[in-house]
Amino acid sequence: MSDDPADPEDIPTPDSLTESLSRAIGERYLTYALSTIMHRALPDARDGLKPVHRRILFAMRELRLGSTGGFRKSAKISGDVMGNYHPHGDAAIYDAMARLAQEFNVRYPLVDGQGNFGNIDGDNPAASRYTEARMTAAAEALLEGLNENAVDYRENYDGTLTEPVVLPASFPNLLANGSSGIAVGMATNIPPHNIVELCDAAVHLIKTPDARDDTLLNYVKGPDFPTGGVIVESPESMAETYRTGRGGFRLRCKWEKEDLGRGQWQIVVTEIPYQVQKSKLIEKIADLIQTKKLPILADIRDESAEDVRVILEPKSRSVDPEILMNMLYKQSDLETRFAMNMNVLIDGRTPKVCSLKEVLRAFLDHRRDVLLRRSRHRLEKIDHRLEVLEGFIIAFLNLDRVIDIIRYDDDPKCALMAQDWGTIPPRATDERDYVSPLPGDGETDLSEVQAEAILNMRLRALRRLEELELRRERDALLEERAALEDLLATPDVQWARITDQLRETKKQFGKDYERGHRLSRIEEAVEVEDVPIEAMIDREPITVVYSQMGWIRAMTGHIDLGRELKFKDGDGPRFIFHAETTDRLLLMGSNGRFYTLPASGLPGGRGMGEPVRLMVDLPNEAQIVELRIHRPGGKLLVASSAGDGFVLPEDDAVAQTRAGKQVLNVRAPATALLAKPVSGDHVATVGENRKVLVFPLDELPEMARGKGVRLQKFKDGGLSDATTFTLSEGLSWRDPAGRTRTETDLAEWTAKRAGAGRMAPRGFPRDNKFT
């Protein structure tokens, strides 16, 4: 590199700048992605917690907020978590803590909240300064063993304190309480389960390490949601989900038919699906009633207090409750699907989508590590205590010398350590003498630990009884030490101890624990045959009124179609016809799309109705050109202003959504012009040039969608109208005087399709319309 600052070799090229920027962005994004995956979104397979939850529980333990102790302000807890371990917003910490206290969100709450911590309706918790909290027994079970070196610790964010890397976790919390989170490029969603079933499965996995996932499902029946409900997923699907770690579970509400007497009844929903807000659920169903999408449901009301109680009133007593609930399952959140994606951190480092067996194995391996670490820690404590006890016994055997040294020596500690205490006699037969020998009987010297312990001994401990107690304690510790050494050396003993711990956990959180029993039932889905909505609607006559400005309404009964009706200023009638509430209406837009409206869903005729654009997704530039009753099995002649058309089966025009169905393809400036019922054997068309053409109907193709074929050729203008008729009966139209005229001799206008046609007969309407 040159020393000259202007040397061209030192000036970075655009390629090198691009490469450096790309590398820098890539490195930083990778760092962000790893941080999100490991420290925020994915739970640890060992204790089932994310860092924020782990820190909340650890901070509550430091504040000594046990399950049998007092409560502390949530603001104090979230403040300690933020200041000591989690340097993020206190609002986020409080939200995470509040969720751990919500029984409708967490199967086994880890926080015992006092105050308003939110509800199943979706209301938020009160501010942290108003609520108080402490740990639950389940949280204490996750923390058990932290004082015994059960897990590793690491420095907190500023290096002033230490925090556990993972909690000991005496039960498989990952599966018991579930978890959800979205990371970078991956996500997790794990349902909660029952602790009793998980403990049984873990014990079986200890006994049979090569057990198959299907075998574990003999113990883990399926998810156990805190809000209960009924799981209706097939056993085969559940087995595949647990084997692969991906899948889903169909969850329905729990309901019962309540008899009101005199043939009246109502449906009572007592449990709703997991993570469904009750208020939004009721709002959705009320909207279905308002829009008449559930014509057999009359009303819904909420009578919930502490428990869920939602009342569904049928329209009439003849309604089948199974059919009603089946419709609600399809149109509301009374049935949901919980998508499972068991993506977790194995050993706190590696994200992996695990099966049920892999998650339980990760938990059991963690429990074995915890057991070994706690056993080694206890062994160190025993060795230290045995050393102290040995010093105490030496002091009792040479009590006078010890007292003299302490009274008269300037440095009693060094004097005690330098003194030769001789040998310790073997066990005596008299119970008042030595209860058991010391390890390594013979020459004895006091260590620094022993000398310090003797100097710190209380005077009242200088009793013969105390000496006997010390010897008994030493014997018990020696026995415990031998058991610990056997445990550390024998894997079978280790697994037997873990099995005992799991059985104790199962007993603790079993049927005697609050909500310890299974909450979610598992049943087979009873599929009820779909019944068309029209079959459930009372058949009543109505008159459909559609205005020129696009407002639609349904007036009760068949009124006189010539009667004068009220419209908005500047508006007037466009389509008026008789129908019934069981009918479906077909609307054709100028864009060639067909829309479908149930007649029972039209607004009443007391007002001016509603704009049809609120009911269907009709583009602003399009207009409704045809409105008629759908005839199942019928056919329509559809045509554009450009003179193209075809025969359309009416069933293919019925749309299932607001967006409608594209049928006639048109290109601007042409628009869809007409859609008329097909009846007869010939087609008559008339152009804007007043030329009429008649040709056989079989020359038109029958299509479900397309541009169609040319009906009539025009030099100027386009198509004005078209109709179908029976040739032997003649072609009819209304003359300018309003009289119906029929022309039977049509040889002059009959030709092949796509002809130019001839001028209309004398007396043909000036608006070029057949009807």
C-alpha positions in Angstrom: 0.0 0.0 0.0 1.3 3.4 -0.9 1.9 6.2 1.6 0.4 8.7 -0.8 -3.2 9.4 0.4 -4.2 10.0 -3.2 -2.9 6.7 -4.4 -5.7 5.0 -6.5 -4.9 1.7 -4.9 -6.1 2.9 -1.5 -9.5 4.1 -2.8 -12.2 1.3 -2.2 -14.0 0.1 -5.3 -17.8 -0.1 -5.5 -17.5 -3.9 -5.5 -15.4 -4.0 -2.3 -17.8 -1.6 -0.6 -20.8 -3.7 -1.6 -19.0 -6.9 -0.3 -18.1 -5.2 3.0 -21.6 -3.9 3.5 -23.1 -7.3 2.7 -20.8 -9.0 5.1 -21.4 -6.5 7.9 -25.2 -6.8 7.5 -25.0 -10.5 7.3 -22.9 -10.8 10.5 -25.2 -8.4 12.4 -28.4 -10.1 11.3 -27.0 -13.5 12.2 -26.1 -12.2 15.7 -29.7 -10.8 16.0 -31.2 -14.0 14.8 -29.2 -16.2 17.3 -30.1 -13.8 20.1 -33.8 -14.0 19.3 -33.7 -17.8 19.0 -31.7 -18.6 22.1 -32.6 -15.7 24.5 -36.2 -14.7 23.7 -38.4 -16.9 21.6 -37.6 -20.6 22.0 -37.9 -22.4 25.4 -35.3 -24.7 26.9 -36.3 -28.4 26.7 -35.0 -29.0 30.2 -37.1 -26.6 32.3 -39.5 -25.4 29.6 -38.8 -21.7 30.3 -37.6 -18.8 28.3 -35.1 -16.4 30.0 -37.6 -13.8 31.1 -39.8 -16.4 32.9 -36.7 -18.0 34.5 -35.5 -14.7 35.7 -38.9 -13.8 37.1 -39.0 -17.0 39.2 -35.4 -16.6 40.3 -36.0 -13.0 41.4 -39.1 -14.0 43.3 -37.1 -16.7 45.1 -34.5 -14.1 46.0 -37.3 -12.0 47.5 -38.4 -15.1 49.4 -41.9 -15.1 48.0 -42.7 -18.7 48.7 -46.1 -20.3 48.2 -46.9 -20.1 51.9 -45.4 -16.7 52.5 -46.7 -13.2 52.0 -47.3 -11.3 48.8 -45.2 -8.4 47.3 -46.2 -5.7 44.9 -45.8 -6.7 41.3 -44.0 -3.4 40.6 -41.3 -4.5 43.1 -40.9 -7.9 41.5 -40.8 -6.6 37.9 -38.4 -3.8 39.1 -36.0 -6.3 40.6 -36.1 -8.5 37.6 -35.4 -5.6 35.3 -32.7 -4.1 37.5 -30.9 -7.3 38.3 -31.3 -9.8 35.5 -33.5 -8.7 32.6 -32.6 -5.2 31.2 -35.7 -4.7 29.2 -39.0 -2.8 29.7 -40.8 -3.4 32.9 -44.1 -3.6 31.0 -42.9 -6.6 29.0 -41.7 -8.2 32.3 -45.0 -7.6 34.0 -47.0 -8.9 31.1 -44.9 -12.1 31.1 -45.4 -12.4 34.9 -49.1 -11.7 34.7 -49.5 -14.5 32.1 -47.9 -17.0 34.5 -50.6 -16.2 36.9 -53.6 -16.6 34.5 -55.3 -19.9 35.0 -57.0 -19.7 31.6 -53.6 -19.3 29.9 -51.3 -21.6 32.0 -52.2 -25.1 32.9 -50.2 -25.0 36.1 -49.7 -21.3 37.1 -46.3 -20.5 38.4 -47.3 -17.2 39.9 -50.0 -16.8 42.6 -51.6 -13.4 41.8 -53.6 -11.2 44.1 -55.7 -8.5 42.4 -56.8 -8.1 38.8 -54.6 -10.2 36.6 -56.9 -10.2 33.6 -59.7 -12.5 32.5 -60.8 -14.9 29.8 -62.8 -12.0 28.1 -59.4 -10.5 27.1 -59.3 -7.7 29.6 -55.8 -6.6 30.6 -54.4 -6.9 34.1 -54.4 -4.0 36.4 -51.2 -1.9 36.6 -48.3 -3.5 38.5 -48.6 -1.0 41.4 -52.1 -2.4 42.2 -51.4 -6.1 42.1 -49.4 -8.4 44.3 -47.8 -11.8 43.7 -45.9 -14.8 45.1 -44.8 -18.2 43.8 -47.0 -21.3 43.6 -46.0 -24.8 44.6 -45.4 -25.6 41.0 -42.8 -22.8 40.7 -41.1 -24.0 43.9 -40.9 -27.4 42.4 -39.0 -25.9 39.4 -36.6 -24.1 41.7 -35.9 -27.0 44.1 -32.2 -27.8 44.4 -30.8 -24.4 43.5 -29.1 -24.2 46.9 -27.4 -27.5 46.3 -25.4 -26.7 43.1 -27.9 -28.4 40.9 -27.3 -26.2 37.9 -24.7 -23.9 36.5 -24.8 -20.2 37.1 -23.7 -17.3 34.9 -23.1 -13.6 35.4 -26.0 -11.3 34.8 -25.9 -8.6 32.2 -23.6 -6.2 34.1 -21.5 -8.8 35.9 -22.6 -7.8 39.4 -24.8 -10.8 40.2 -25.2 -14.4 39.0 -28.3 -16.2 37.7 -29.0 -19.8 36.9 -28.5 -21.0 33.3 -31.5 -23.4 33.7 -33.7 -24.4 36.6 -33.6 -27.9 38.2 -37.3 -28.5 37.3 -38.7 -31.5 39.1 -41.4 -32.0 36.5 -41.4 -31.6 32.7 -42.6 -28.1 32.6 -42.2 -27.7 28.8 -45.0 -30.1 28.2 -47.0 -29.4 31.3 -47.4 -25.7 30.6 -46.6 -25.6 26.9 -45.0 -22.6 25.2 -45.2 -20.4 22.2 -42.9 -18.0 20.4 -41.8 -16.6 17.1 -38.1 -16.4 16.4 -36.2 -15.5 13.2 -36.9 -18.2 10.6 -38.5 -20.5 13.1 -41.3 -20.6 15.7 -42.7 -22.9 18.4 -46.1 -23.7 19.7 -46.5 -26.4 22.3 -49.8 -27.3 24.0 -50.1 -27.9 27.8 -50.4 -31.5 29.2 -51.3 -33.2 32.4 -48.4 -33.7 34.9 -49.7 -37.0 36.1 -49.7 -38.4 32.6 -46.3 -36.9 31.9 -44.8 -38.5 35.0 -46.2 -41.9 34.1 -44.7 -41.6 30.6 -41.4 -40.5 32.0 -41.3 -43.5 34.4 -42.1 -45.8 31.5 -39.3 -44.3 29.4 -36.9 -44.9 32.3 -37.9 -48.6 32.5 -37.9 -49.0 28.7 -35.4 -46.5 27.2 -36.1 -47.7 23.6 -39.9 -47.3 24.0 -41.7 -46.1 20.8 -43.6 -42.8 20.7 -46.9 -44.8 20.1 -46.3 -46.6 23.4 -45.9 -43.3 25.3 -49.4 -42.3 24.1 -50.8 -45.0 26.3 -49.8 -42.7 29.1 -50.0 -39.2 27.5 -53.6 -39.2 26.2 -53.2 -35.8 24.5 -53.0 -32.1 25.4 -54.8 -30.9 28.5 -55.8 -27.3 28.1 -56.4 -25.0 31.1 -59.8 -24.0 29.6 -60.9 -27.6 29.2 -62.9 -28.3 26.0 -63.2 -31.4 23.9 -60.3 -32.7 21.7 -61.8 -34.4 18.6 -58.6 -35.3 16.7 -58.3 -38.8 15.5 -55.8 -41.1 17.3 -53.9 -41.7 14.1 -53.4 -38.0 13.6 -52.3 -37.4 17.2 -49.8 -40.3 17.0 -48.3 -38.8 13.9 -48.2 -35.3 15.5 -46.4 -36.6 18.6 -44.0 -38.7 16.5 -42.9 -35.8 14.2 -43.4 -32.9 16.6 -45.6 -31.1 14.0 -49.3 -31.3 13.5 -52.5 -30.0 15.1 -55.4 -30.8 17.4 -59.1 -29.9 16.8 -60.6 -28.5 19.9 -64.3 -27.9 20.5 -66.3 -26.2 23.3 -68.0 -28.3 25.9 -71.8 -27.9 25.8 -75.0 -29.4 27.1 -78.7 -29.2 26.2 -80.6 -27.6 29.1 -84.3 -28.4 29.3 -86.5 -25.4 30.2 -89.8 -27.3 30.3 -92.8 -27.3 28.0 -90.7 -28.5 25.1 -88.4 -25.5 25.4 -84.6 -25.9 25.6 -81.4 -24.0 25.3 -77.7 -24.8 24.8 -75.3 -24.0 27.6 -71.6 -23.7 26.7 -69.5 -24.3 29.9 -66.0 -24.6 28.4 -64.5 -22.8 25.4 -61.5 -23.6 23.3 -58.0 -22.6 24.5 -56.8 -19.0 23.7 -60.2 -17.9 22.6 -61.4 -14.7 24.1 -65.0 -15.1 25.3 -66.1 -11.6 24.6 -64.9 -11.8 21.0 -66.5 -15.2 20.6 -69.8 -13.9 21.7 -69.4 -10.8 19.5 -68.7 -13.0 16.5 -71.8 -15.2 17.0 -74.0 -12.2 17.6 -72.8 -10.8 14.3 -73.7 -14.1 12.6 -77.2 -13.7 14.1 -77.5 -10.1 13.0 -76.5 -10.9 9.4 -78.8 -13.9 9.4 -76.0 -16.3 8.5 -77.4 -18.6 11.3 -81.1 -18.4 10.8 -81.8 -21.2 13.3 -80.1 -19.4 16.2 -82.3 -16.7 17.9 -80.0 -15.2 20.5 -76.8 -15.5 22.5 -76.1 -14.1 26.0 -73.4 -14.4 28.6 -74.3 -15.5 32.1 -70.8 -16.2 33.2 -69.6 -15.5 36.7 -66.6 -17.4 38.0 -67.2 -20.2 35.5 -68.1 -19.9 31.8 -71.8 -20.0 31.0 -72.8 -18.9 27.5 -76.4 -19.4 26.5 -77.5 -20.2 22.9 -81.2 -19.9 22.2 -82.5 -21.8 19.1 -85.0 -20.2 16.8 -87.6 -22.9 17.4 -87.9 -26.0 19.5 -87.8 -28.2 16.3 -84.1 -27.3 15.7 -81.7 -30.2 16.1 -79.0 -29.1 18.6 -76.4 -31.2 16.9 -77.0 -29.5 13.6 -77.0 -26.1 15.3 -73.6 -26.8 17.0 -72.1 -28.2 13.9 -72.9 -25.0 12.0 -71.4 -23.0 14.9 -68.3 -25.1 14.8 -67.8 -24.1 11.1 -68.6 -20.4 11.4 -67.2 -19.5 14.9 -64.4 -20.2 17.3 -66.4 -22.8 19.2 -64.1 -25.1 17.3 -60.5 -24.2 16.7 -57.3 -25.9 15.7 -54.2 -25.8 17.8 -51.2 -26.1 15.6 -48.3 -27.9 17.4 -44.7 -27.2 16.4 -42.4 -28.7 19.1 -39.3 -26.6 18.3 -37.2 -26.3 21.4 -33.6 -25.7 22.5 -31.8 -28.9 23.3 -29.3 -28.4 26.1 -30.0 -24.7 25.8 -28.1 -24.3 22.5 -29.5 -26.3 19.6 -32.9 -25.6 18.2 -34.7 -28.7 17.0 -38.2 -29.9 16.3 -38.6 -32.8 18.7 -40.9 -35.7 19.2 -42.6 -36.5 22.5 -40.0 -39.1 23.3 -37.1 -36.7 22.6 -38.5 -34.0 24.8 -39.1 -36.4 27.7 -35.6 -37.8 27.2 -34.1 -34.4 27.4 -35.9 -33.8 30.6 -34.8 -37.1 32.1 -31.2 -36.5 31.2 -31.4 -33.1 32.8 -32.9 -34.7 36.0 -30.0 -37.1 36.1 -27.5 -34.3 35.8 -29.3 -32.5 38.6 -29.3 -35.6 40.8 -25.6 -36.2 40.3 -24.7 -32.6 41.0 -26.9 -32.4 44.1 -25.4 -35.8 45.3 -21.9 -34.5 44.9 -22.7 -31.3 46.7 -24.3 -33.2 49.5 -21.2 -35.5 49.7 -18.9 -32.4 50.0 -21.2 -31.2 52.8 -21.0 -34.5 54.6 -17.2 -34.7 54.3 -16.9 -31.2 55.8 -19.3 -32.0 58.6 -17.5 -35.3 59.4 -14.3 -33.4 59.6 -15.8 -31.0 62.1 -17.4 -33.8 64.1 -14.0 -35.5 64.3 -12.5 -32.4 65.8 -15.4 -32.0 68.3 -14.9 -35.6 69.5 -11.2 -35.1 70.0 -12.0 -32.0 72.0 -14.4 -33.9 74.2 -11.7 -36.6 74.8 -9.2 -34.0 75.8 -11.5 -31.4 77.3 -9.2 -30.2 80.1 -6.2 -29.6 77.7 -8.4 -27.8 75.2 -9.7 -25.5 77.9 -6.3 -24.8 79.2 -5.0 -23.9 75.7 -8.0 -21.6 75.1 -7.6 -19.9 78.5 -3.8 -19.3 78.5 -2.4 -19.5 75.0 -2.0 -16.3 73.1 -2.8 -18.0 69.7 -5.1 -20.8 70.7 -5.9 -21.8 67.1 -2.3 -22.5 66.2 -1.7 -24.2 69.5 -4.6 -26.5 69.0 -3.4 -27.4 65.5 0.2 -28.0 66.8 -0.8 -30.1 69.7 -0.3 -33.9 69.5 -3.6 -35.4 70.7 -2.4 -39.0 70.7 -4.6 -41.8 69.6 -8.4 -42.3 69.9 -9.4 -45.4 71.8 -11.6 -47.9 70.0 -15.3 -48.4 70.6 -16.2 -49.2 74.2 -19.0 -51.6 75.2 -20.6 -49.0 77.4 -23.1 -47.0 75.6 -21.9 -43.9 77.5 -18.6 -44.3 75.8 -17.8 -44.0 72.1 -20.7 -44.9 69.9 -18.6 -45.7 66.8 -15.0 -45.4 65.7 -13.6 -42.5 63.7 -12.4 -43.2 60.1 -8.7 -43.9 60.3 -8.4 -44.4 64.1 -4.9 -43.7 65.3 -2.7 -40.5 65.3 -4.9 -37.4 65.3 -4.1 -33.8 64.5 -6.5 -31.0 64.3 -7.0 -29.3 61.0 -7.6 -25.6 60.6 -11.3 -26.3 60.0 -11.5 -28.4 63.1 -9.6 -25.9 65.3 -11.9 -23.1 64.1 -15.0 -25.1 64.9 -13.7 -25.9 68.4 -13.0 -22.3 69.1 -16.5 -21.4 67.9 -18.2 -24.0 70.0 -20.6 -22.8 72.7 -20.0 -23.6 76.3 -23.3 -25.3 76.8 -22.2 -27.9 74.2 -19.6 -29.2 76.7 -21.9 -31.9 78.0 -21.7 -35.7 77.9 -25.1 -35.8 76.1 -23.8 -33.6 73.4 -20.9 -35.9 72.8 -23.2 -38.8 72.3 -25.4 -36.8 69.9 -22.3 -35.9 67.9 -21.3 -39.5 67.6 -24.8 -40.5 66.5 -24.8 -37.7 63.9 -21.5 -38.9 62.6 -22.8 -42.5 62.3 -25.8 -41.3 60.3 -23.7 -39.2 58.0 -21.4 -42.1 57.4 -24.4 -44.2 56.4 -25.7 -41.5 54.1 -22.3 -41.0 52.6 -22.1 -44.7 51.7 -25.5 -44.5 50.1 -24.4 -41.4 48.0 -21.3 -43.1 46.9 -23.3 -46.1 45.8 -25.7 -43.8 43.9 -22.9 -41.9 42.1 -21.3 -45.2 41.0 -24.5 -47.1 39.9 -26.7 -45.8 37.1 -29.6 -48.1 38.1 -29.7 -46.6 41.5 -29.7 -43.1 39.9 -32.7 -44.0 37.7 -34.5 -45.6 40.6 -34.1 -42.4 42.6 -35.4 -40.3 39.7 -38.4 -42.7 39.4 -39.2 -42.1 43.1 -38.9 -38.4 42.6 -41.3 -38.5 39.7 -43.8 -40.5 41.7 -43.6 -38.0 44.5 -44.2 -35.2 41.9 -47.2 -37.1 40.5 -48.6 -37.4 44.0 -48.1 -33.8 44.7 -49.7 -32.5 41.5 -52.3 -35.3 41.2 -55.9 -35.4 42.1 -55.4 -33.7 45.4 -53.8 -30.6 43.7 -56.1 -27.8 42.6 -57.1 -28.6 39.0 -54.8 -31.5 39.1 -57.3 -33.8 37.3 -57.6 -33.9 33.5 -59.5 -30.9 32.2 -59.8 -31.6 28.5 -61.8 -34.6 27.3 -60.8 -36.6 24.3 -63.6 -37.9 22.1 -64.3 -38.9 18.6 -65.8 -36.2 16.4 -69.4 -36.8 15.6 -69.9 -35.3 12.2 -73.5 -34.3 11.5 -74.6 -34.2 7.9 -74.7 -30.7 6.5 -78.2 -29.3 6.1 -78.6 -26.4 3.6 -79.5 -23.1 5.3 -82.5 -22.8 3.0 -84.0 -25.9 4.6 -83.8 -24.3 8.1 -85.5 -21.0 7.0 -89.2 -20.5 7.3 -90.6 -20.2 3.8 -92.3 -16.8 3.6 -93.2 -14.5 0.7 -91.2 -11.3 0.2 -90.9 -8.6 -2.5 -87.3 -7.7 -3.4 -86.7 -4.0 -4.3 -83.5 -2.8 -5.8 -83.1 0.9 -6.5 -81.3 2.7 -9.3 -78.6 3.9 -6.8 -77.9 0.3 -5.6 -80.0 0.0 -2.4 -81.7 -3.3 -1.8 -84.4 -4.4 0.6 -87.0 -7.1 1.1 -90.6 -6.2 1.9 -92.8 -8.7 3.7 -95.4 -10.4 1.5 -96.1 -10.2 -2.3 -97.1 -6.6 -2.8 -98.5 -5.1 -6.0 -95.5 -4.5 -8.2 -97.1 -1.4 -9.7 -97.5 0.2 -6.3 -95.6 3.4 -5.6 -92.7 2.9 -3.2 -90.6 5.3 -1.2 -87.0 5.9 -2.3 -84.3 8.4 -1.3 -84.3 11.7 -3.1 -83.1 11.3 -6.7 -83.5 7.5 -6.5 -86.1 5.2 -8.0 -86.9 1.5 -8.7 -84.6 -0.6 -10.8 -85.6 -4.2 -10.1 -88.8 -5.3 -8.3 -90.0 -8.9 -8.2 -91.7 -11.4 -5.9 -89.5 -14.0 -4.1 -89.5 -16.2 -1.0 -87.1 -16.2 2.0 -85.7 -19.5 0.9 -84.5 -18.2 -2.4 -81.0 -17.2 -3.4 -80.5 -14.1 -5.6 -78.0 -13.9 -8.5 -76.5 -10.5 -9.2 -74.5 -9.9 -12.3 -72.0 -7.0 -12.3 -70.9 -5.1 -15.4 -67.5 -6.6 -14.7 -68.8 -10.0 -15.6 -68.8 -11.4 -12.1 -71.8 -13.1 -10.4 -72.6 -12.5 -6.8 -75.0 -14.5 -4.6 -77.2 -13.2 -1.8 -79.6 -15.2 0.4 -83.1 -13.7 0.3 -83.4 -14.3 4.0 -80.4 -12.1 4.6 -81.8 -9.0 2.9 -82.6 -6.0 5.2 -86.2 -5.4 6.0 -88.5 -3.1 4.0 -89.3 -0.7 6.8 -86.5 1.6 5.7 -84.7 2.2 2.4 -82.6 -0.9 2.8 -78.8 -1.1 2.5 -76.3 -0.5 -0.3 -75.6 -3.8 -2.0 -71.9 -2.9 -2.0 -71.9 -3.5 1.8 -73.0 -7.1 1.1 -70.7 -8.0 -1.8 -67.3 -6.9 -2.9 -68.4 -5.0 -6.0 -65.7 -2.7 -7.5 -66.5 1.0 -7.5 -66.3 1.2 -11.3 -68.8 -1.7 -11.7 -72.6 -1.7 -11.6 -75.3 -4.3 -11.1 -76.8 -5.1 -14.6 -79.0 -8.1 -13.7 -80.8 -9.3 -10.5 -82.9 -12.4 -10.5 -83.8 -15.5 -8.5 -81.5 -18.5 -8.8 -83.2 -21.5 -10.4 -81.2 -24.7 -9.5 -80.6 -26.6 -12.8 -81.6 -23.7 -15.0 -79.6 -22.0 -17.7 -78.8 -18.4 -18.5 -78.0 -16.6 -21.7 -75.1 -14.2 -20.8 -73.8 -11.6 -23.2 -71.5 -8.6 -23.3 -72.1 -5.2 -24.9 -69.5 -6.2 -27.6 -71.9 -8.9 -28.8 -70.1 -12.0 -27.3 -72.0 -14.6 -25.2 -72.7 -18.2 -24.3 -75.1 -20.4 -22.3 -74.3 -20.6 -18.6 -75.6 -23.3 -16.2 -77.0 -21.3 -13.3 -75.4 -23.6 -10.7 -72.0 -22.5 -12.0 -73.0 -18.9 -11.3 -73.5 -19.4 -7.6 -70.7 -17.8 -5.5 -69.8 -18.9 -2.0 -67.9 -15.7 -1.0 -68.5 -11.9 -1.0 -65.9 -11.7 -3.8 -68.3 -13.4 -6.2 -67.3 -15.6 -9.2 -65.9 -14.4 -12.5 -68.1 -15.9 -15.3 -68.1 -13.6 -18.4 -64.7 -12.2 -19.4 -65.0 -8.7 -20.7 -62.4 -6.2 -21.8 -62.9 -2.4 -21.6 -64.7 -0.6 -23.0 -67.1 -3.6 -23.3 -69.2 -4.5 -20.3 -71.4 -7.4 -19.2 -74.9 -6.6 -20.6 -77.4 -9.2 -19.7 -78.2 -12.6 -18.1 -81.6 -14.0 -19.1 -83.2 -17.4 -18.5 -83.0 -19.8 -21.4 -86.3 -21.1 -22.7 -87.0 -22.3 -26.2 -84.9 -23.3 -29.2 -83.8 -20.0 -30.9 -82.0 -16.9 -29.9 -82.9 -13.3 -31.0 -80.5 -10.5 -30.8 -80.8 -6.8 -31.7 -78.0 -4.3 -32.0 -77.8 -0.6 -31.3 -78.2 -0.2 -35.1 -81.7 -1.8 -34.7 -80.8 -4.8 -36.8 -82.3 -8.1 -35.6 -80.8 -11.6 -36.0 -82.4 -14.9 -35.2 -80.4 -18.2 -35.1 -80.8 -21.6 -33.4 -79.9 -21.9 -29.7 -77.7 -25.0 -30.3 -75.2 -22.7 -32.1 -74.2 -21.3 -28.8 -71.8 -23.2 -26.6 -72.6 -24.1 -23.0 -69.7 -22.8 -20.7 -69.0 -22.2 -17.1 -66.7 -19.2 -17.8 -65.2 -17.4 -20.7 -65.6 -14.7 -23.3 -68.1 -16.7 -25.4 -68.7 -16.5 -29.1 -69.9 -13.8 -31.4 -73.7 -13.5 -31.4 -74.1 -10.8 -34.0 -71.7 -8.8 -36.1 -71.9 -5.0 -36.0 -70.2 -2.3 -38.1 -71.1 0.4 -35.6 -72.2 0.2 -31.9 -72.7 -3.0 -30.1 -75.4 -5.4 -28.7 -78.5 -3.8 -27.3 -80.5 -6.9 -26.2 -80.9 -10.6 -26.6 -83.5 -13.2 -25.7 -84.5 -16.9 -26.3 -87.8 -18.1 -27.5 -89.6 -21.0 -29.3 -89.6 -20.5 -33.0 -93.0 -22.1 -33.5 -94.6 -19.7 -31.0 -93.0 -16.7 -32.6 -91.0 -13.7 -31.2 -92.9 -11.2 -29.0 -92.2 -7.6 -27.9 -94.1 -4.6 -26.7 -94.8 -1.9 -29.3 -94.6 1.8 -28.4 -98.3 1.7 -27.5 -97.7 -0.9 -24.8 -99.4 -3.7 -26.7 -97.8 -7.1 -27.0 -97.0 -8.1 -30.6 -95.9 -11.5 -31.8 -94.1 -12.1 -35.1 -94.3 -15.7 -36.3 -92.8 -15.3 -39.8 -89.1 -14.8 -38.9 -87.5 -16.2 -42.1 -86.3 -12.7 -43.1 -84.3 -12.4 -39.9 -83.2 -16.0 -39.5 -79.6 -16.7 -40.4 -76.4 -18.2 -39.0 -74.9 -17.0 -35.7 -72.6 -14.0 -36.1 -74.5 -12.6 -39.0 -75.3 -8.9 -39.4 -79.1 -9.3 -39.3 -81.8 -7.1 -40.8 -83.7 -4.0 -39.8 -86.2 -4.7 -37.0 -89.9 -5.2 -37.9 -92.2 -2.3 -38.0 -93.5 -1.4 -34.5 -90.3 -2.7 -32.8 -89.6 -0.6 -29.6 -87.4 2.4 -30.0 -85.3 1.4 -27.0 -84.3 -1.8 -28.8 -85.4 -4.1 -26.0 -87.5 -7.2 -26.4 -89.0 -6.9 -22.9 
